[in-house]
Amino acid sequence: MIKTLFGVVVLATLPVMYDKDLPEDLPINKIQVIGSHNSYKKAIDPALFRLFQQRDSVSAGKIDYEHIPMADQLDMGLLNLEIDIYADEQGGRYAHPKGLEWAKGQAPYDPGGVMMRPGFKILHIPDLDFRSDALTLKQCLAGLRSWSDKHPDHYPVFITLEAKDGVSHKDLTESEPFTPALFDELDKVLEEGLGKEHLITPDVVRGQYATLESAVLSGNWPTLKAAKGRFLFILDDHDRKRDMYIAGHPSLKGRVLFVNAEAGTPEAATMIRNDPAMPEIKSLVEKGYIIRTRADADTKEARMNDKTDFIAACNSGAQIITTDYYRKSTHFKSDYVVSFDGTNKYLRLNPVFGRER
């Protein structure tokens, strides 16, 4: 039997690669997972990439990567995805990328016309790096829900979500600013797309505690068993949009996403620390927060076959480690590839906690 998911054909019987030795009563903050960065990203069309490379070879090199379909990543055992969304209330804002005109002879884009419909869109850089495994957030969520329904006992999937705006380069389509109403709509789309029963929300973690942070510091994260079949979303922003999302929702009451909040605030539960060498990560993990860090960025580590940052990320105890290279690059020659202990495993007991339960 075969199925179609995110627009590609995959084997329905493909096993999900997990560590079956982990105790089911282990809280989800005591595991460590590897996931992907810009998980949706397809390669820029070769003709357009060559044109960009001629104009700015340094910047081109930084985005010279791509990912296999998100469903295939999950089938491999990855338990973190990263998704960039752009607001498009009226529809059509990103439907006709300028890059299609800059370089002729490219593959068709959006033959189904979904980019003309109102709603959140998924892409990396408007007009330049716009090809995606799922063009819209609704498409993406439908694919995730379908995958989850076929793997009802899957371990929790962490999804870092970046609400992108502020793109105002004269050559690129201007992005639509996020507003409180758009964040309300985002919550609604996530709930409708996956179902509340498939979400780990701040309300779930806070329970009867006075604040979300007090629940986290008391170890009130759900267990692996309780979290099976669920998704946990983190808003990747540390300034205006984070504060906008929190406003009117102390301790993130009623919200779907966790946020990149500072320790000592009522909303503190998850945090983004891009530099894995930051000494504070381990102490934050020990206190109970969930931290996301990176093993590599901008293709640099892969080109140099340098695992220094990945080793630092592993040792830090950061629960979520992102990479562009859970498989070797197909864009340049390198042996750089990331997994735990070189065994094609992407989930393990968090080394900070050892065998502590």
MARMARTOR-511449 format. One line per field, with one value per residue: x, y, z of N, C-alpha, C in turn; chain. Coordinates in steps of 0.2 Angstrom, whole numbers, always signed. Example, Ala and Ser with C-alpha at 12.3 -4.5 7.8 and 13.67 -1.06 7.14 Angstrom:
# residues 2
nxx = [+66|+64]
nyy = [-28|-11]
nzz = [+39|+35]
caxx = [+62|+68]
cayy = [-22|-5]
cazz = [+39|+36]
cxx = [+66|+64]
cyy = [-16|+0]
czz = [+39|+39]
cadena = [A|A]
This chain:
# residues 357
nxx = [+4|+3|+4|-1|+7|+10|+12|+20|+25|+25|+30|+17|+20|+32|+43|+43|+58|+62|+69|+66|+68|+66|+58|+41|+35|+44|+46|+43|+53|+65|+71|+80|+81|+83|+80|+75|+80|+71|+62|+53|+59|+62|+74|+81|+76|+88|+92|+88|+95|+108|+109|+107|+118|+128|+127|+128|+138|+141|+130|+121|+128|+124|+111|+111|+104|+93|+78|+71|+54|+43|+35|+43|+54|+49|+46|+59|+62|+65|+60|+57|+52|+54|+45|+42|+31|+21|+10|-5|-18|-27|-24|-14|-3|+10|+9|+14|+29|+43|+55|+53|+52|+64|+73|+72|+63|+60|+54|+36|+26|+15|+4|-9|-15|-16|-9|-16|-27|-34|-24|-11|+5|+19|+36|+53|+61|+54|+50|+63|+68|+57|+50|+42|+38|+25|+14|+5|+0|-11|-11|+0|-3|-13|-6|+2|-7|-13|-2|+1|-11|-9|+1|-2|+4|+15|+30|+30|+30|+40|+37|+45|+39|+41|+35|+35|+39|+42|+50|+56|+64|+69|+68|+61|+45|+34|+32|+17|+13|+12|-2|-12|-24|-21|-13|-22|-30|-20|-19|-32|-32|-22|-28|-39|-33|-26|-33|-38|-35|-24|-14|-1|-2|+1|-9|-11|+1|+2|-8|-15|-7|-1|+6|+13|+27|+29|+24|+32|+44|+42|+41|+31|+29|+21|+21|+30|+21|+9|+10|+10|+6|+5|+7|+19|+20|+31|+33|+45|+52|+58|+54|+45|+34|+33|+29|+17|+9|+8|+1|-13|-15|-10|+3|+1|-12|-25|-19|-11|+2|+19|+31|+46|+51|+58|+68|+60|+49|+31|+27|+37|+44|+48|+63|+74|+90|+102|+116|+125|+135|+133|+135|+124|+114|+114|+111|+98|+91|+92|+84|+71|+66|+63|+74|+79|+91|+105|+114|+121|+123|+119|+126|+139|+146|+144|+151|+163|+164|+163|+159|+159|+150|+138|+142|+143|+130|+124|+130|+126|+113|+102|+85|+80|+88|+93|+96|+102|+107|+103|+104|+117|+124|+117|+121|+134|+150|+153|+155|+148|+136|+122|+118|+113|+127|+131|+122|+111|+100|+88|+83|+85|+88|+90|+106|+109|+101|+103|+100|+90|+74]
nyy = [-6|+11|+29|+46|+60|+77|+79|+69|+52|+40|+25|+17|+8|+11|+11|+21|+27|+25|+26|+13|+10|+20|+25|+25|+34|+45|+62|+74|+84|+78|+71|+71|+77|+77|+88|+96|+111|+125|+116|+114|+117|+117|+115|+130|+134|+128|+137|+150|+150|+150|+163|+171|+167|+173|+186|+187|+178|+174|+175|+166|+154|+152|+148|+136|+123|+109|+100|+84|+78|+83|+73|+62|+65|+64|+50|+45|+47|+59|+72|+85|+100|+114|+129|+142|+155|+166|+180|+182|+189|+193|+185|+179|+187|+182|+174|+175|+174|+185|+180|+170|+177|+183|+173|+163|+148|+139|+126|+123|+132|+131|+125|+122|+133|+137|+147|+159|+160|+166|+166|+159|+157|+147|+149|+153|+164|+178|+178|+174|+162|+152|+139|+126|+112|+111|+123|+131|+135|+128|+117|+110|+107|+98|+88|+84|+80|+69|+61|+59|+52|+40|+35|+33|+32|+39|+48|+64|+78|+92|+108|+122|+138|+151|+167|+177|+193|+210|+210|+220|+224|+232|+225|+214|+206|+215|+210|+205|+213|+205|+205|+207|+201|+193|+183|+178|+171|+162|+154|+148|+142|+132|+124|+119|+113|+102|+97|+99|+89|+84|+92|+99|+111|+127|+128|+114|+111|+120|+117|+115|+125|+141|+149|+147|+145|+141|+129|+122|+123|+115|+103|+99|+94|+84|+66|+55|+45|+51|+61|+55|+55|+68|+86|+100|+117|+130|+148|+156|+170|+184|+197|+210|+202|+191|+197|+203|+192|+186|+196|+200|+187|+180|+170|+163|+158|+150|+150|+143|+141|+139|+151|+160|+164|+174|+168|+168|+175|+174|+167|+158|+144|+137|+140|+148|+146|+149|+148|+134|+133|+141|+144|+144|+136|+123|+124|+130|+120|+110|+116|+114|+120|+119|+119|+125|+123|+124|+114|+117|+130|+140|+132|+131|+123|+110|+111|+112|+100|+100|+96|+102|+112|+103|+93|+101|+105|+93|+90|+100|+98|+103|+101|+101|+99|+107|+104|+105|+94|+80|+70|+67|+81|+85|+95|+99|+91|+82|+74|+77|+74|+72|+63|+54|+48|+43|+33|+34|+38|+49|+52|+52|+48|+62|+68|+76|+73|+59|+43|+47|+49]
nzz = [+0|-4|-1|-2|+4|+9|-4|-10|-14|-2|+7|+16|+26|+31|+44|+60|+67|+83|+99|+109|+122|+131|+146|+148|+158|+158|+159|+146|+146|+149|+139|+123|+107|+90|+76|+62|+53|+46|+40|+29|+18|+0|-13|-21|-37|-50|-60|-56|-44|-48|-54|-43|-36|-43|-41|-27|-19|-6|+2|-5|-4|+10|+10|+2|+3|+6|+10|+13|+11|+24|+30|+27|+35|+48|+48|+48|+61|+66|+78|+78|+70|+60|+55|+45|+44|+34|+35|+26|+23|+13|+2|-11|-10|-11|-22|-35|-37|-39|-43|-53|-64|-65|-68|-82|-88|-77|-66|-64|-53|-39|-46|-42|-37|-24|-17|-20|-11|+4|+20|+30|+24|+19|+17|+14|+9|+2|-15|-19|-11|-11|-13|-7|+4|+9|+4|+11|+28|+32|+23|+27|+40|+38|+32|+43|+52|+45|+45|+58|+62|+56|+63|+78|+90|+90|+97|+105|+94|+92|+87|+80|+77|+66|+65|+52|+47|+42|+31|+19|+8|-6|-18|-15|-12|-1|+16|+26|+41|+57|+68|+83|+80|+70|+76|+85|+75|+70|+81|+81|+68|+70|+80|+74|+63|+68|+79|+96|+105|+100|+104|+114|+125|+133|+144|+147|+152|+163|+171|+188|+193|+199|+189|+173|+173|+186|+186|+177|+183|+194|+188|+179|+166|+154|+153|+142|+138|+140|+131|+119|+101|+100|+97|+100|+100|+97|+98|+89|+93|+101|+105|+99|+93|+101|+114|+109|+107|+120|+127|+136|+139|+152|+158|+147|+146|+138|+125|+111|+107|+115|+121|+118|+131|+145|+159|+175|+172|+171|+160|+156|+149|+138|+128|+116|+111|+101|+101|+105|+114|+124|+141|+150|+146|+151|+165|+164|+158|+168|+178|+173|+161|+143|+130|+114|+103|+91|+79|+68|+56|+41|+32|+36|+45|+40|+27|+32|+39|+53|+69|+81|+86|+86|+96|+107|+108|+111|+123|+131|+135|+130|+125|+112|+96|+82|+64|+47|+42|+44|+35|+23|+13|-3|-11|-10|-8|+6|+22|+33|+44|+55|+70|+84|+92|+80|+75|+68|+76|+83|+94|+112|+129|+140|+142|+153|+163|+165|+171|+179|+185]
caxx = [+0|+6|+0|+2|+8|+14|+13|+25|+23|+30|+27|+13|+22|+39|+43|+46|+63|+63|+72|+60|+71|+64|+52|+35|+34|+49|+43|+46|+59|+70|+73|+84|+79|+86|+76|+77|+79|+68|+60|+49|+62|+65|+80|+79|+77|+95|+93|+87|+101|+114|+108|+108|+125|+133|+126|+130|+140|+141|+123|+119|+130|+121|+104|+111|+102|+86|+75|+66|+47|+42|+33|+49|+58|+46|+47|+65|+62|+65|+55|+57|+51|+54|+41|+41|+24|+19|+3|-8|-25|-32|-23|-11|+3|+16|+7|+18|+36|+47|+61|+51|+53|+72|+77|+67|+63|+60|+49|+30|+25|+9|-1|-16|-17|-17|-6|-21|-32|-31|-22|-4|+9|+25|+41|+59|+62|+49|+53|+69|+68|+49|+48|+41|+35|+18|+14|+1|+0|-17|-9|+5|-6|-17|-1|+4|-13|-13|+4|-1|-17|-7|+6|-5|+8|+22|+32|+28|+33|+41|+37|+46|+36|+43|+30|+40|+37|+48|+53|+55|+69|+66|+68|+57|+38|+34|+28|+12|+14|+8|-6|-15|-30|-18|-11|-28|-32|-15|-21|-38|-30|-18|-32|-43|-29|-23|-37|-35|-33|-17|-9|+2|-3|+3|-14|-10|+7|+1|-13|-17|-1|-2|+9|+16|+34|+29|+22|+38|+50|+39|+42|+24|+28|+18|+26|+31|+15|+3|+12|+10|+1|+3|+12|+20|+22|+35|+34|+52|+52|+60|+53|+38|+29|+32|+25|+10|+6|+7|-3|-20|-15|-5|+4|-1|-19|-29|-15|-9|+10|+23|+35|+53|+51|+64|+67|+58|+42|+25|+26|+44|+43|+53|+68|+78|+97|+105|+123|+125|+141|+131|+135|+117|+109|+113|+107|+91|+88|+92|+78|+65|+64|+64|+78|+80|+98|+107|+120|+124|+119|+121|+130|+146|+148|+144|+156|+170|+164|+165|+154|+160|+143|+134|+144|+141|+123|+122|+132|+122|+106|+96|+81|+79|+94|+91|+101|+101|+110|+102|+107|+123|+122|+117|+123|+141|+153|+154|+153|+145|+129|+120|+113|+116|+131|+132|+118|+104|+95|+87|+79|+88|+88|+94|+112|+109|+97|+105|+95|+86|+67]
cayy = [+0|+17|+34|+53|+65|+83|+79|+64|+46|+36|+19|+18|+4|+13|+12|+27|+25|+28|+22|+10|+9|+25|+23|+29|+39|+50|+68|+76|+88|+74|+68|+75|+75|+80|+89|+100|+118|+126|+109|+114|+121|+114|+119|+135|+131|+129|+143|+156|+150|+153|+170|+174|+166|+177|+192|+187|+171|+172|+174|+161|+148|+151|+145|+131|+116|+108|+95|+79|+80|+83|+67|+57|+67|+61|+43|+44|+48|+66|+74|+93|+103|+122|+131|+149|+157|+173|+182|+184|+190|+194|+180|+181|+192|+178|+169|+176|+176|+188|+175|+166|+181|+184|+167|+159|+141|+136|+122|+126|+134|+132|+124|+121|+140|+138|+154|+164|+159|+169|+162|+159|+154|+144|+150|+155|+171|+180|+180|+170|+155|+151|+133|+123|+105|+113|+130|+134|+131|+123|+111|+107|+104|+92|+83|+82|+76|+63|+57|+57|+47|+34|+33|+36|+31|+43|+52|+71|+82|+99|+112|+129|+142|+158|+172|+181|+199|+215|+210|+227|+225|+235|+220|+208|+207|+217|+205|+208|+213|+202|+209|+203|+197|+187|+178|+174|+167|+157|+149|+145|+137|+126|+120|+116|+109|+96|+95|+101|+83|+82|+98|+100|+118|+130|+126|+107|+110|+124|+113|+119|+129|+148|+151|+142|+144|+138|+122|+120|+122|+109|+97|+97|+92|+78|+60|+52|+41|+56|+65|+52|+57|+76|+91|+106|+122|+136|+154|+158|+177|+186|+204|+212|+197|+187|+201|+204|+185|+185|+201|+198|+180|+179|+163|+160|+155|+150|+151|+136|+141|+142|+157|+161|+169|+174|+165|+173|+178|+169|+163|+155|+137|+135|+145|+148|+148|+147|+146|+128|+134|+146|+140|+145|+131|+117|+126|+131|+113|+107|+119|+111|+123|+116|+123|+123|+125|+122|+110|+120|+135|+143|+127|+132|+117|+105|+112|+111|+94|+102|+94|+106|+114|+98|+90|+106|+105|+87|+90|+106|+95|+106|+96|+101|+101|+107|+103|+105|+88|+73|+66|+71|+86|+83|+101|+99|+85|+83|+68|+79|+71|+73|+59|+53|+42|+40|+27|+36|+39|+56|+53|+48|+51|+68|+67|+81|+69|+53|+39|+50|+49]
cazz = [+0|-4|+1|-4|+9|+7|-11|-12|-12|+3|+10|+22|+31|+33|+52|+63|+71|+89|+105|+112|+128|+135|+150|+146|+163|+158|+157|+140|+146|+150|+133|+119|+101|+84|+71|+56|+53|+40|+38|+23|+12|-6|-16|-26|-44|-52|-64|-51|-39|-52|-55|-36|-34|-47|-38|-20|-18|+1|+4|-9|+0|+16|+9|-3|+6|+5|+15|+11|+13|+31|+32|+27|+41|+54|+47|+50|+68|+68|+82|+78|+64|+60|+50|+44|+41|+32|+35|+19|+24|+7|-2|-17|-9|-13|-27|-41|-35|-44|-45|-59|-70|-65|-72|-86|-88|-70|-65|-62|-45|-37|-51|-39|-35|-16|-14|-21|-6|+10|+25|+32|+19|+21|+13|+17|+7|-3|-22|-20|-9|-10|-14|+0|+4|+10|+2|+16|+34|+32|+19|+32|+46|+36|+31|+50|+55|+42|+47|+65|+63|+54|+68|+84|+96|+89|+102|+104|+89|+94|+81|+81|+72|+66|+62|+49|+44|+42|+24|+16|+3|-12|-23|-13|-10|+6|+20|+30|+48|+62|+73|+88|+77|+66|+81|+87|+69|+70|+86|+78|+63|+73|+84|+69|+59|+72|+84|+102|+108|+98|+106|+121|+126|+140|+149|+149|+157|+169|+176|+193|+196|+198|+183|+168|+175|+192|+184|+174|+188|+198|+184|+177|+159|+153|+152|+135|+137|+140|+125|+112|+97|+101|+95|+104|+96|+101|+94|+89|+93|+108|+106|+98|+92|+107|+118|+107|+108|+127|+129|+137|+141|+157|+158|+140|+146|+132|+120|+108|+107|+120|+118|+120|+137|+149|+165|+180|+170|+171|+153|+155|+149|+132|+126|+110|+112|+95|+102|+109|+118|+130|+148|+154|+143|+155|+171|+162|+157|+175|+181|+170|+155|+137|+126|+108|+100|+84|+78|+62|+53|+35|+29|+38|+49|+35|+22|+35|+42|+59|+73|+87|+89|+88|+102|+112|+109|+115|+130|+135|+137|+126|+123|+104|+93|+75|+59|+40|+39|+46|+29|+20|+8|-10|-14|-10|-5|+14|+26|+39|+45|+62|+73|+91|+92|+74|+74|+64|+81|+84|+101|+117|+136|+140|+146|+159|+169|+165|+172|+184|+182]
cxx = [+4|+1|+3|+2|+12|+16|+18|+22|+28|+26|+24|+16|+29|+39|+46|+52|+64|+67|+67|+62|+69|+58|+47|+33|+39|+45|+47|+52|+65|+73|+77|+83|+83|+81|+79|+76|+76|+65|+57|+53|+64|+70|+77|+81|+84|+96|+93|+93|+107|+114|+110|+115|+130|+132|+128|+132|+140|+134|+120|+121|+127|+114|+105|+110|+95|+84|+71|+59|+47|+40|+38|+53|+55|+46|+54|+66|+64|+59|+54|+56|+52|+50|+41|+35|+24|+12|+1|-16|-30|-30|-19|-5|+9|+15|+11|+25|+40|+53|+59|+52|+61|+75|+71|+68|+63|+54|+42|+30|+18|+3|-8|-19|-19|-15|-11|-26|-29|-29|-14|+0|+16|+31|+47|+60|+58|+53|+59|+69|+61|+47|+48|+37|+27|+18|+10|+1|-6|-15|-4|+2|-10|-12|+1|-1|-14|-8|+3|-6|-14|-1|+4|-1|+15|+23|+30|+33|+34|+41|+39|+43|+38|+38|+34|+36|+43|+52|+52|+60|+66|+65|+63|+49|+38|+30|+23|+13|+10|+4|-9|-20|-27|-15|-17|-30|-27|-17|-27|-36|-26|-23|-37|-39|-27|-28|-34|-32|-26|-12|-7|+2|+0|-2|-13|-4|+6|-3|-16|-12|-3|+0|+12|+23|+34|+28|+29|+44|+48|+39|+35|+23|+25|+23|+26|+24|+9|+4|+11|+5|+0|+9|+13|+23|+26|+35|+41|+52|+54|+58|+46|+33|+27|+27|+18|+6|+4|+2|-10|-21|-9|-4|+2|-8|-23|-26|-13|-1|+13|+27|+42|+54|+57|+62|+65|+51|+37|+25|+32|+43|+48|+57|+72|+85|+101|+112|+123|+130|+139|+131|+128|+113|+108|+109|+100|+87|+87|+86|+72|+63|+66|+68|+79|+87|+99|+113|+124|+120|+123|+126|+137|+149|+149|+149|+163|+170|+166|+159|+155|+154|+138|+136|+142|+134|+121|+124|+128|+116|+100|+92|+80|+85|+92|+97|+98|+103|+109|+103|+113|+120|+122|+119|+131|+144|+155|+152|+149|+137|+128|+116|+117|+120|+132|+128|+111|+98|+94|+83|+84|+86|+92|+100|+112|+106|+99|+99|+90|+79|+63]
cyy = [+6|+23|+41|+57|+70|+82|+74|+58|+42|+30|+20|+13|+6|+14|+19|+24|+29|+23|+20|+8|+14|+23|+28|+35|+44|+56|+70|+81|+84|+69|+73|+73|+79|+81|+94|+107|+120|+120|+109|+115|+116|+118|+124|+132|+133|+136|+150|+156|+152|+160|+174|+173|+171|+184|+193|+180|+169|+171|+168|+154|+147|+147|+139|+124|+115|+102|+90|+81|+79|+76|+62|+59|+63|+53|+41|+44|+54|+68|+82|+95|+111|+124|+139|+151|+165|+174|+184|+184|+190|+188|+183|+185|+188|+173|+170|+178|+179|+184|+171|+170|+183|+179|+163|+151|+137|+131|+125|+127|+135|+131|+123|+128|+141|+145|+160|+165|+163|+164|+162|+155|+152|+145|+153|+163|+173|+181|+176|+163|+153|+144|+129|+116|+106|+121|+134|+131|+126|+116|+107|+104|+98|+86|+80|+78|+69|+58|+54|+52|+40|+31|+36|+36|+35|+47|+60|+74|+89|+103|+119|+133|+149|+162|+177|+187|+204|+214|+216|+228|+227|+230|+214|+211|+209|+212|+209|+208|+209|+206|+204|+198|+191|+182|+174|+169|+161|+152|+144|+140|+131|+121|+116|+111|+102|+93|+97|+95|+81|+88|+97|+108|+120|+128|+119|+107|+114|+120|+117|+124|+136|+151|+146|+140|+140|+130|+119|+119|+117|+103|+94|+96|+85|+72|+59|+49|+46|+60|+62|+54|+65|+80|+97|+111|+128|+142|+156|+166|+179|+194|+206|+207|+193|+191|+202|+197|+184|+190|+199|+190|+178|+172|+159|+156|+156|+150|+143|+136|+143|+147|+156|+166|+169|+171|+170|+176|+172|+164|+158|+147|+134|+141|+143|+150|+145|+145|+140|+129|+138|+142|+139|+139|+125|+119|+127|+124|+109|+110|+117|+114|+118|+121|+120|+127|+123|+119|+113|+125|+138|+139|+127|+126|+111|+105|+111|+104|+95|+101|+97|+108|+109|+94|+95|+106|+99|+87|+95|+103|+99|+101|+95|+103|+101|+107|+104|+98|+82|+68|+71|+76|+83|+89|+102|+93|+87|+76|+71|+77|+71|+67|+57|+47|+39|+34|+28|+36|+47|+57|+49|+51|+57|+67|+71|+77|+62|+48|+41|+50|+55]
czz = [+0|-3|-2|+2|+8|+0|-14|-10|-7|+5|+16|+28|+34|+41|+54|+68|+77|+94|+109|+120|+133|+140|+148|+151|+163|+155|+150|+140|+148|+145|+129|+112|+96|+79|+66|+56|+46|+36|+31|+17|+6|-9|-21|-33|-47|-56|-60|-46|-42|-52|-48|-34|-37|-44|-31|-18|-11|+3|+1|-6|+6|+15|+3|+1|+4|+9|+11|+13|+21|+34|+32|+33|+47|+53|+49|+57|+71|+72|+83|+71|+65|+54|+50|+41|+40|+32|+28|+19|+18|+2|-8|-16|-12|-18|-33|-39|-41|-47|-51|-65|-70|-69|-75|-85|-82|-70|-62|-54|-44|-42|-48|-37|-28|-14|-16|-15|+0|+15|+25|+26|+22|+16|+17|+16|+2|-10|-24|-18|-6|-11|-8|-1|+5|+9|+8|+22|+35|+28|+24|+37|+44|+35|+38|+53|+52|+44|+54|+66|+61|+59|+75|+90|+95|+96|+100|+99|+91|+87|+82|+75|+72|+62|+58|+46|+44|+36|+20|+11|-3|-18|-22|-11|-2|+10|+24|+37|+52|+67|+78|+85|+73|+71|+84|+81|+69|+75|+84|+73|+65|+76|+79|+64|+62|+77|+91|+106|+106|+100|+113|+121|+133|+145|+151|+154|+163|+174|+181|+196|+195|+191|+179|+171|+181|+191|+181|+179|+193|+194|+181|+170|+159|+152|+144|+134|+136|+134|+119|+108|+97|+98|+100|+100|+100|+96|+95|+88|+100|+109|+104|+97|+98|+112|+116|+108|+115|+129|+130|+139|+146|+158|+152|+141|+140|+125|+117|+109|+114|+117|+121|+125|+141|+156|+170|+178|+170|+165|+152|+155|+144|+130|+120|+112|+106|+96|+107|+114|+124|+136|+151|+152|+148|+162|+170|+161|+164|+179|+179|+164|+149|+133|+119|+106|+93|+83|+72|+60|+46|+31|+31|+40|+44|+30|+26|+39|+50|+64|+80|+90|+91|+94|+108|+114|+113|+122|+134|+138|+134|+123|+115|+101|+85|+70|+52|+38|+43|+41|+26|+14|+1|-14|-15|-7|+2|+17|+32|+39|+53|+65|+80|+90|+86|+72|+71|+69|+82|+90|+106|+124|+137|+145|+153|+165|+170|+166|+177|+181|+185]
cadena = [A|A|A|A|A|A|A|A|A|A|A|A|A|A|A|A|A|A|A|A|A|A|A|A|A|A|A|A|A|A|A|A|A|A|A|A|A|A|A|A|A|A|A|A|A|A|A|A|A|A|A|A|A|A|A|A|A|A|A|A|A|A|A|A|A|A|A|A|A|A|A|A|A|A|A|A|A|A|A|A|A|A|A|A|A|A|A|A|A|A|A|A|A|A|A|A|A|A|A|A|A|A|A|A|A|A|A|A|A|A|A|A|A|A|A|A|A|A|A|A|A|A|A|A|A|A|A|A|A|A|A|A|A|A|A|A|A|A|A|A|A|A|A|A|A|A|A|A|A|A|A|A|A|A|A|A|A|A|A|A|A|A|A|A|A|A|A|A|A|A|A|A|A|A|A|A|A|A|A|A|A|A|A|A|A|A|A|A|A|A|A|A|A|A|A|A|A|A|A|A|A|A|A|A|A|A|A|A|A|A|A|A|A|A|A|A|A|A|A|A|A|A|A|A|A|A|A|A|A|A|A|A|A|A|A|A|A|A|A|A|A|A|A|A|A|A|A|A|A|A|A|A|A|A|A|A|A|A|A|A|A|A|A|A|A|A|A|A|A|A|A|A|A|A|A|A|A|A|A|A|A|A|A|A|A|A|A|A|A|A|A|A|A|A|A|A|A|A|A|A|A|A|A|A|A|A|A|A|A|A|A|A|A|A|A|A|A|A|A|A|A|A|A|A|A|A|A|A|A|A|A|A|A|A|A|A|A|A|A|A|A|A|A|A|A|A|A|A|A|A|A|A|A|A|A|A|A]
